[in-house]
Amino acid sequence: MRNEVYGSGGLRLRDRKRGSFSVFRFFGYMLYSWKLMAVEKEVILFIFLQWLTACLGLYMLLAVLLDPKFIFMAETAHATGTRAAWYGPDFIIWVWGTLCITVVALPFSIFASCIPVVHIIHHYEGRQSTISECMRVVLARVGSLWFFVWVDLYLTIFKPHYSRYDSWPVRLVKMALYEAWKVAAMSIHMNILTGRSWSELRTNTVELVKQRGWEMLGIRIGYLLVNGILFLAAWACLYWGLPLIFPVSDAEGVGVDNNSTGANFVFCLLLIVLWLALINIFSRPAYLIAMSDIFADYIYQKPGDEHVLPEKNEPVSWTPFFIYAVLIVTVFSFPLAGWLIGIGQ
């Protein structure tokens, strides 16, 4: 039965040697993701909503970064140059950033998990997916996905594996551990999404890393490589494109002073927004599809495991949404950023 189900979708991925290391395989997934967008239009919606969610987190972060009191604290710490001087600003960024991650993680976990579901339904089950069907699979375990994505975003954004005070050998060890987590997270995400138990999650993750670890590492490196190229593309577009829209100030002060602090801040902000948009268009869908494809292929190769997605409808878990509603009301109804800055001072 697995041979009949496997690869029966309208779009087909090129056959690959399982477990082999290849960075260029990621580019094949990129091409497939664009073809999938043309057939399954809901993928475009999920991509757009992921980008909006990331922009929401950036907007929340600006509530602290643009506060005059925080700017004064950061400038004072920079002028002092000591590690102790940064305790206040670092504490504020850590607490507020953690809150931003918590707010962003739930919608991001939903939209990021829907794309793998689309791929599995289309490629492995050989039928058209729908938004409601994707949501049904994801919302049944939204609490676990929220927690997992929160952990992953926290490690990605705050990078506890990196410190400017560490020596290079220590940095390399921490970076290796971080990338090992990222590779394992590909399996963890899919195990949670497909409703595997915690014992199955542990077993599947260990076995998948053993059997397909090099393949997953190649996908990870390809993803990082493409993201780096997209960053350079976004920087080039803004560096040469913005002066055409906003002329540089002349001798009489007409136009925009590109050397001002405000202009540099706006440039960095637009760079991040554009870079996130390019990632969500070009590399992020391919990464999620590769993650789900490797996992689904592994599951179908296991004896007695005929299905990746749950066979029956499961009830939606509403408790995480209640907690999330309370969190949103608290964050946007009270001046938490101002209180936090006052504590940091």
C-alpha positions as a Markdown table, in Angstrom:
| # | Residue | x | y | z |
|---|---|---|---|---|
| 1 | Met | 0.0 | 0.0 | 0.0 |
| 2 | Arg | 2.8 | 2.4 | 0.8 |
| 3 | Asn | 4.2 | 2.1 | -2.7 |
| 4 | Glu | 0.9 | 3.0 | -4.2 |
| 5 | Val | 0.4 | 6.0 | -1.9 |
| 6 | Tyr | 4.0 | 7.2 | -2.1 |
| 7 | Gly | 4.5 | 10.0 | -4.7 |
| 8 | Ser | 1.0 | 9.8 | -6.1 |
| 9 | Gly | 0.4 | 13.5 | -6.2 |
| 10 | Gly | 0.2 | 15.6 | -9.3 |
| 11 | Leu | 3.6 | 17.2 | -8.7 |
| 12 | Arg | 6.5 | 14.9 | -8.1 |
| 13 | Leu | 9.9 | 15.4 | -6.4 |
| 14 | Arg | 12.9 | 14.0 | -8.2 |
| 15 | Asp | 14.1 | 10.7 | -6.8 |
| 16 | Arg | 17.0 | 11.1 | -4.4 |
| 17 | Lys | 19.5 | 8.9 | -2.6 |
| 18 | Arg | 18.1 | 8.7 | 0.9 |
| 19 | Gly | 20.5 | 9.9 | 3.6 |
| 20 | Ser | 23.1 | 11.4 | 1.3 |
| 21 | Phe | 24.5 | 14.9 | 1.9 |
| 22 | Ser | 23.7 | 17.4 | -0.7 |
| 23 | Val | 23.3 | 21.2 | -0.4 |
| 24 | Phe | 22.0 | 21.6 | -3.9 |
| 25 | Arg | 19.0 | 19.3 | -3.1 |
| 26 | Phe | 17.5 | 22.3 | -1.3 |
| 27 | Phe | 17.3 | 24.2 | -4.7 |
| 28 | Gly | 15.1 | 21.3 | -6.0 |
| 29 | Tyr | 12.8 | 21.8 | -3.1 |
| 30 | Met | 12.6 | 25.5 | -3.9 |
| 31 | Leu | 11.6 | 24.7 | -7.5 |
| 32 | Tyr | 9.0 | 22.3 | -6.2 |
| 33 | Ser | 7.6 | 24.8 | -3.7 |
| 34 | Trp | 6.9 | 27.3 | -6.5 |
| 35 | Lys | 5.2 | 24.7 | -8.5 |
| 36 | Leu | 3.1 | 23.7 | -5.5 |
| 37 | Met | 2.1 | 27.4 | -5.0 |
| 38 | Ala | 0.7 | 27.4 | -8.5 |
| 39 | Val | -1.4 | 24.3 | -7.8 |
| 40 | Glu | -2.3 | 24.8 | -4.2 |
| 41 | Lys | -3.1 | 28.5 | -3.8 |
| 42 | Glu | -3.5 | 28.3 | -0.1 |
| 43 | Val | 0.3 | 28.0 | 0.3 |
| 44 | Ile | 0.5 | 31.6 | -0.9 |
| 45 | Leu | -1.9 | 32.6 | 1.9 |
| 46 | Phe | 0.0 | 30.8 | 4.5 |
| 47 | Ile | 3.3 | 32.4 | 3.3 |
| 48 | Phe | 1.7 | 35.9 | 3.4 |
| 49 | Leu | 0.3 | 35.3 | 6.9 |
| 50 | Gln | 3.7 | 34.1 | 8.2 |
| 51 | Trp | 5.3 | 37.3 | 6.9 |
| 52 | Leu | 2.6 | 39.4 | 8.6 |
| 53 | Thr | 3.2 | 37.6 | 11.8 |
| 54 | Ala | 6.9 | 38.3 | 11.7 |
| 55 | Cys | 6.2 | 41.9 | 11.0 |
| 56 | Leu | 3.9 | 42.0 | 14.0 |
| 57 | Gly | 6.7 | 40.8 | 16.2 |
| 58 | Leu | 9.0 | 43.5 | 14.7 |
| 59 | Tyr | 6.4 | 46.2 | 15.4 |
| 60 | Met | 6.0 | 45.1 | 19.0 |
| 61 | Leu | 9.8 | 45.2 | 19.5 |
| 62 | Leu | 9.9 | 48.8 | 18.2 |
| 63 | Ala | 7.7 | 49.8 | 21.2 |
| 64 | Val | 10.9 | 49.5 | 23.3 |
| 65 | Leu | 13.6 | 50.2 | 20.8 |
| 66 | Leu | 12.1 | 53.6 | 19.9 |
| 67 | Asp | 11.4 | 54.7 | 23.5 |
| 68 | Pro | 13.5 | 57.8 | 24.3 |
| 69 | Lys | 14.3 | 56.4 | 27.8 |
| 70 | Phe | 15.6 | 53.1 | 26.4 |
| 71 | Ile | 17.6 | 54.9 | 23.7 |
| 72 | Phe | 19.3 | 57.0 | 26.4 |
| 73 | Met | 20.1 | 53.9 | 28.4 |
| 74 | Ala | 21.6 | 52.1 | 25.4 |
| 75 | Glu | 23.7 | 55.2 | 24.4 |
| 76 | Thr | 24.9 | 55.5 | 28.0 |
| 77 | Ala | 25.8 | 51.8 | 28.1 |
| 78 | His | 27.6 | 52.1 | 24.8 |
| 79 | Ala | 29.6 | 55.1 | 25.9 |
| 80 | Thr | 30.6 | 53.4 | 29.2 |
| 81 | Gly | 31.6 | 50.2 | 27.4 |
| 82 | Thr | 31.5 | 47.9 | 30.4 |
| 83 | Arg | 29.5 | 44.7 | 30.7 |
| 84 | Ala | 27.7 | 45.8 | 33.8 |
| 85 | Ala | 26.4 | 48.9 | 32.0 |
| 86 | Trp | 24.5 | 46.7 | 29.6 |
| 87 | Tyr | 22.6 | 44.8 | 32.3 |
| 88 | Gly | 19.7 | 47.2 | 32.2 |
| 89 | Pro | 19.2 | 47.4 | 28.4 |
| 90 | Asp | 19.8 | 43.6 | 28.1 |
| 91 | Phe | 17.2 | 42.8 | 30.8 |
| 92 | Ile | 14.6 | 45.0 | 29.0 |
| 93 | Ile | 15.3 | 43.5 | 25.6 |
| 94 | Trp | 15.2 | 39.9 | 27.1 |
| 95 | Val | 11.9 | 40.3 | 28.9 |
| 96 | Trp | 10.1 | 42.3 | 26.2 |
| 97 | Gly | 11.6 | 40.1 | 23.4 |
| 98 | Thr | 10.4 | 37.0 | 25.2 |
| 99 | Leu | 6.9 | 38.5 | 25.4 |
| 100 | Cys | 7.0 | 39.3 | 21.7 |
| 101 | Ile | 8.1 | 35.8 | 20.9 |
| 102 | Thr | 5.2 | 34.4 | 22.9 |
| 103 | Val | 2.7 | 36.6 | 21.1 |
| 104 | Val | 4.1 | 35.7 | 17.6 |
| 105 | Ala | 4.7 | 32.0 | 18.3 |
| 106 | Leu | 1.1 | 30.8 | 18.2 |
| 107 | Pro | 0.0 | 32.3 | 14.8 |
| 108 | Phe | 3.4 | 31.5 | 13.4 |
| 109 | Ser | 3.2 | 27.9 | 14.5 |
| 110 | Ile | -0.2 | 27.6 | 12.8 |
| 111 | Phe | 0.7 | 29.0 | 9.4 |
| 112 | Ala | 4.2 | 27.4 | 9.3 |
| 113 | Ser | 2.6 | 24.0 | 10.1 |
| 114 | Cys | -0.1 | 24.2 | 7.4 |
| 115 | Ile | 2.5 | 24.2 | 4.5 |
| 116 | Pro | 3.8 | 20.7 | 5.4 |
| 117 | Val | 0.2 | 19.5 | 5.6 |
| 118 | Val | -0.5 | 20.8 | 2.1 |
| 119 | His | 2.6 | 19.0 | 0.8 |
| 120 | Ile | 1.7 | 15.6 | 2.4 |
| 121 | Ile | -1.9 | 15.7 | 1.2 |
| 122 | His | -0.9 | 16.7 | -2.3 |
| 123 | His | 2.3 | 14.6 | -2.8 |
| 124 | Tyr | 1.7 | 11.5 | -0.7 |
| 125 | Glu | -2.1 | 11.2 | -0.6 |
| 126 | Gly | -2.5 | 12.4 | -4.2 |
| 127 | Arg | -5.4 | 14.8 | -3.7 |
| 128 | Gln | -6.2 | 18.5 | -3.5 |
| 129 | Ser | -5.8 | 20.1 | -0.1 |
| 130 | Thr | -8.1 | 22.7 | 1.5 |
| 131 | Ile | -7.6 | 25.4 | 4.0 |
| 132 | Ser | -10.1 | 23.9 | 6.4 |
| 133 | Glu | -8.4 | 20.4 | 6.2 |
| 134 | Cys | -5.0 | 21.9 | 6.9 |
| 135 | Met | -6.4 | 23.9 | 9.8 |
| 136 | Arg | -8.2 | 20.9 | 11.2 |
| 137 | Val | -4.9 | 18.9 | 11.4 |
| 138 | Val | -2.9 | 21.8 | 12.9 |
| 139 | Leu | -5.5 | 23.2 | 15.4 |
| 140 | Ala | -5.9 | 19.8 | 17.0 |
| 141 | Arg | -2.5 | 20.1 | 18.6 |
| 142 | Val | -1.9 | 23.9 | 18.5 |
| 143 | Gly | -0.8 | 24.0 | 22.2 |
| 144 | Ser | 2.2 | 21.7 | 21.6 |
| 145 | Leu | 3.1 | 23.4 | 18.4 |
| 146 | Trp | 2.9 | 26.8 | 20.1 |
| 147 | Phe | 5.4 | 25.6 | 22.8 |
| 148 | Phe | 7.7 | 24.0 | 20.3 |
| 149 | Val | 7.8 | 27.1 | 18.0 |
| 150 | Trp | 8.3 | 29.3 | 21.1 |
| 151 | Val | 11.4 | 27.4 | 22.1 |
| 152 | Asp | 12.7 | 27.4 | 18.5 |
| 153 | Leu | 12.1 | 31.1 | 18.0 |
| 154 | Tyr | 13.7 | 31.9 | 21.4 |
| 155 | Leu | 16.9 | 30.0 | 20.5 |
| 156 | Thr | 16.9 | 31.6 | 17.0 |
| 157 | Ile | 16.4 | 35.2 | 18.1 |
| 158 | Phe | 18.2 | 35.4 | 21.4 |
| 159 | Lys | 21.0 | 33.0 | 20.4 |
| 160 | Pro | 22.0 | 31.8 | 23.8 |
| 161 | His | 24.7 | 29.8 | 22.0 |
| 162 | Tyr | 26.5 | 33.1 | 21.1 |
| 163 | Ser | 28.2 | 35.6 | 23.4 |
| 164 | Arg | 30.6 | 38.3 | 22.5 |
| 165 | Tyr | 32.5 | 37.5 | 25.6 |
| 166 | Asp | 33.1 | 33.8 | 24.7 |
| 167 | Ser | 36.3 | 32.6 | 23.1 |
| 168 | Trp | 36.2 | 31.3 | 19.6 |
| 169 | Pro | 36.5 | 27.6 | 20.6 |
| 170 | Val | 33.5 | 28.0 | 22.9 |
| 171 | Arg | 31.6 | 29.8 | 20.2 |
| 172 | Leu | 32.2 | 27.0 | 17.7 |
| 173 | Val | 31.0 | 24.3 | 20.2 |
| 174 | Lys | 27.9 | 26.3 | 21.0 |
| 175 | Met | 27.1 | 26.9 | 17.3 |
| 176 | Ala | 27.5 | 23.2 | 16.6 |
| 177 | Leu | 25.0 | 22.4 | 19.4 |
| 178 | Tyr | 22.6 | 25.0 | 18.0 |
| 179 | Glu | 22.7 | 23.6 | 14.5 |
| 180 | Ala | 22.3 | 20.1 | 15.9 |
| 181 | Trp | 19.1 | 21.3 | 17.6 |
| 182 | Lys | 17.9 | 22.8 | 14.3 |
| 183 | Val | 18.4 | 19.5 | 12.5 |
| 184 | Ala | 16.6 | 17.6 | 15.2 |
| 185 | Ala | 13.9 | 20.2 | 15.3 |
| 186 | Met | 12.9 | 19.2 | 11.7 |
| 187 | Ser | 11.8 | 15.9 | 13.1 |
| 188 | Ile | 10.4 | 17.2 | 16.3 |
| 189 | His | 8.1 | 19.6 | 14.5 |
| 190 | Met | 6.7 | 16.9 | 12.2 |
| 191 | Asn | 6.2 | 14.4 | 15.0 |
| 192 | Ile | 4.2 | 17.0 | 17.0 |
| 193 | Leu | 2.2 | 18.1 | 13.9 |
| 194 | Thr | 1.2 | 14.5 | 12.9 |
| 195 | Gly | 0.1 | 13.6 | 16.4 |
| 196 | Arg | 2.8 | 11.2 | 17.4 |
| 197 | Ser | 3.2 | 10.4 | 21.1 |
| 198 | Trp | 6.2 | 11.6 | 23.1 |
| 199 | Ser | 7.7 | 8.2 | 23.1 |
| 200 | Glu | 7.3 | 8.0 | 19.3 |
| 201 | Leu | 8.7 | 11.5 | 19.0 |
| 202 | Arg | 11.9 | 10.5 | 20.8 |
| 203 | Thr | 12.2 | 7.2 | 18.8 |
| 204 | Asn | 11.5 | 8.8 | 15.5 |
| 205 | Thr | 13.8 | 11.7 | 16.0 |
| 206 | Val | 16.7 | 9.6 | 17.0 |
| 207 | Glu | 16.2 | 7.1 | 14.2 |
| 208 | Leu | 15.6 | 9.8 | 11.6 |
| 209 | Val | 18.7 | 11.7 | 12.6 |
| 210 | Lys | 20.7 | 8.4 | 12.4 |
| 211 | Gln | 19.3 | 7.5 | 9.0 |
| 212 | Arg | 18.8 | 10.8 | 7.3 |
| 213 | Gly | 21.0 | 13.2 | 9.4 |
| 214 | Trp | 23.4 | 14.1 | 6.6 |
| 215 | Glu | 20.5 | 14.7 | 4.2 |
| 216 | Met | 18.8 | 17.0 | 6.8 |
| 217 | Leu | 22.1 | 18.8 | 7.4 |
| 218 | Gly | 22.5 | 19.4 | 3.7 |
| 219 | Ile | 19.0 | 20.9 | 3.6 |
| 220 | Arg | 19.8 | 23.1 | 6.6 |
| 221 | Ile | 23.0 | 24.4 | 5.0 |
| 222 | Gly | 21.2 | 25.0 | 1.7 |
| 223 | Tyr | 18.6 | 27.0 | 3.5 |
| 224 | Leu | 21.2 | 29.2 | 5.3 |
| 225 | Leu | 23.0 | 29.7 | 2.1 |
| 226 | Val | 19.9 | 30.9 | 0.2 |
| 227 | Asn | 19.0 | 33.1 | 3.2 |
| 228 | Gly | 22.4 | 34.8 | 3.0 |
| 229 | Ile | 22.0 | 35.4 | -0.8 |
| 230 | Leu | 18.5 | 36.8 | -0.1 |
| 231 | Phe | 20.0 | 39.2 | 2.5 |
| 232 | Leu | 22.5 | 40.5 | 0.0 |
| 233 | Ala | 19.7 | 40.9 | -2.6 |
| 234 | Ala | 17.5 | 42.8 | -0.2 |
| 235 | Trp | 20.5 | 45.1 | 0.9 |
| 236 | Ala | 21.4 | 45.8 | -2.8 |
| 237 | Cys | 17.7 | 46.6 | -3.7 |
| 238 | Leu | 17.5 | 49.1 | -0.8 |
| 239 | Tyr | 21.0 | 50.5 | -1.2 |
| 240 | Trp | 20.5 | 51.4 | -4.8 |
| 241 | Gly | 16.8 | 51.7 | -4.9 |
| 242 | Leu | 16.0 | 54.0 | -2.0 |
| 243 | Pro | 18.1 | 56.9 | -3.4 |
| 244 | Leu | 16.0 | 56.8 | -6.6 |
| 245 | Ile | 12.8 | 57.2 | -4.5 |
| 246 | Phe | 14.2 | 59.5 | -1.8 |
| 247 | Pro | 17.0 | 61.7 | -3.3 |
| 248 | Val | 20.1 | 62.3 | -1.2 |
| 249 | Ser | 20.3 | 65.8 | 0.4 |
| 250 | Asp | 22.2 | 68.3 | -1.6 |
| 251 | Ala | 24.4 | 71.3 | -0.4 |
| 252 | Glu | 21.2 | 73.2 | 0.5 |
| 253 | Gly | 19.9 | 70.5 | 2.7 |
| 254 | Val | 17.1 | 69.4 | 0.3 |
| 255 | Gly | 16.3 | 65.6 | 0.4 |
| 256 | Val | 17.3 | 62.9 | 2.8 |
| 257 | Asp | 20.6 | 62.7 | 4.7 |
| 258 | Asn | 21.6 | 59.1 | 4.3 |
| 259 | Asn | 24.3 | 59.4 | 7.0 |
| 260 | Ser | 21.8 | 60.5 | 9.7 |
| 261 | Thr | 20.9 | 58.1 | 12.6 |
| 262 | Gly | 17.2 | 58.2 | 11.6 |
| 263 | Ala | 18.0 | 57.3 | 7.9 |
| 264 | Asn | 20.2 | 54.4 | 9.0 |
| 265 | Phe | 17.5 | 53.1 | 11.3 |
| 266 | Val | 14.8 | 53.2 | 8.6 |
| 267 | Phe | 17.2 | 51.5 | 6.2 |
| 268 | Cys | 17.8 | 48.6 | 8.7 |
| 269 | Leu | 14.1 | 48.3 | 9.4 |
| 270 | Leu | 13.2 | 48.2 | 5.7 |
| 271 | Leu | 16.0 | 45.7 | 5.2 |
| 272 | Ile | 14.6 | 43.3 | 7.8 |
| 273 | Val | 11.1 | 43.6 | 6.4 |
| 274 | Leu | 12.2 | 43.0 | 2.8 |
| 275 | Trp | 14.5 | 40.2 | 3.8 |
| 276 | Leu | 11.7 | 38.4 | 5.7 |
| 277 | Ala | 9.4 | 38.8 | 2.7 |
| 278 | Leu | 12.1 | 37.3 | 0.4 |
| 279 | Ile | 12.7 | 34.4 | 2.8 |
| 280 | Asn | 9.0 | 33.6 | 3.0 |
| 281 | Ile | 8.7 | 33.6 | -0.7 |
| 282 | Phe | 11.8 | 31.7 | -1.8 |
| 283 | Ser | 13.4 | 29.7 | 1.0 |
| 284 | Arg | 11.0 | 29.2 | 3.9 |
| 285 | Pro | 8.3 | 27.2 | 2.0 |
| 286 | Ala | 11.0 | 24.9 | 0.6 |
| 287 | Tyr | 12.5 | 24.3 | 4.0 |
| 288 | Leu | 9.2 | 23.3 | 5.5 |
| 289 | Ile | 8.4 | 21.1 | 2.5 |
| 290 | Ala | 11.8 | 19.4 | 2.7 |
| 291 | Met | 11.3 | 18.8 | 6.4 |
| 292 | Ser | 7.9 | 17.2 | 5.8 |
| 293 | Asp | 9.0 | 15.2 | 2.8 |
| 294 | Ile | 12.0 | 13.6 | 4.6 |
| 295 | Phe | 9.7 | 12.8 | 7.6 |
| 296 | Ala | 6.9 | 11.4 | 5.5 |
| 297 | Asp | 9.2 | 9.3 | 3.4 |
| 298 | Tyr | 10.8 | 7.9 | 6.6 |
| 299 | Ile | 7.3 | 7.1 | 8.0 |
| 300 | Tyr | 6.2 | 5.3 | 4.8 |
| 301 | Gln | 9.4 | 3.2 | 4.9 |
| 302 | Lys | 8.6 | 1.9 | 8.4 |
| 303 | Pro | 6.8 | -1.5 | 8.5 |
| 304 | Gly | 3.2 | -1.2 | 9.7 |
| 305 | Asp | 3.1 | 2.6 | 9.6 |
| 306 | Glu | 0.7 | 3.4 | 6.7 |
| 307 | His | -0.3 | 7.0 | 7.4 |
| 308 | Val | 1.5 | 10.2 | 8.2 |
| 309 | Leu | -1.4 | 12.5 | 9.0 |
| 310 | Pro | -4.1 | 11.4 | 11.5 |
| 311 | Glu | -6.8 | 9.3 | 9.8 |
| 312 | Lys | -9.8 | 10.7 | 11.8 |
| 313 | Asn | -10.9 | 14.2 | 12.7 |
| 314 | Glu | -9.7 | 15.3 | 16.1 |
| 315 | Pro | -11.3 | 18.1 | 18.2 |
| 316 | Val | -9.7 | 21.5 | 18.2 |
| 317 | Ser | -7.8 | 22.4 | 21.4 |
| 318 | Trp | -9.4 | 25.7 | 22.6 |
| 319 | Thr | -7.4 | 26.2 | 25.8 |
| 320 | Pro | -4.3 | 27.7 | 24.1 |
| 321 | Phe | -6.5 | 30.2 | 22.3 |
| 322 | Phe | -8.0 | 31.3 | 25.6 |
| 323 | Ile | -4.6 | 31.8 | 27.1 |
| 324 | Tyr | -3.5 | 33.6 | 24.0 |
| 325 | Ala | -6.5 | 36.0 | 24.2 |
| 326 | Val | -5.7 | 36.9 | 27.8 |
| 327 | Leu | -2.1 | 37.5 | 26.8 |
| 328 | Ile | -3.1 | 39.8 | 23.9 |
| 329 | Val | -5.4 | 41.8 | 26.0 |
| 330 | Thr | -2.7 | 42.2 | 28.7 |
| 331 | Val | 0.0 | 43.2 | 26.2 |
| 332 | Phe | -2.0 | 45.7 | 24.2 |
| 333 | Ser | -4.2 | 47.2 | 27.1 |
| 334 | Phe | -1.4 | 48.1 | 29.6 |
| 335 | Pro | 1.8 | 50.1 | 29.0 |
| 336 | Leu | 4.0 | 47.1 | 29.8 |
| 337 | Ala | 6.9 | 48.5 | 27.8 |
| 338 | Gly | 7.0 | 51.7 | 29.8 |
| 339 | Trp | 6.8 | 49.8 | 33.1 |
| 340 | Leu | 9.6 | 47.5 | 32.0 |
| 341 | Ile | 11.9 | 50.4 | 31.0 |
| 342 | Gly | 11.2 | 52.0 | 34.4 |
| 343 | Ile | 12.3 | 48.7 | 36.1 |
| 344 | Gly | 15.4 | 48.5 | 34.0 |
| 345 | Gln | 16.5 | 52.0 | 35.0 |
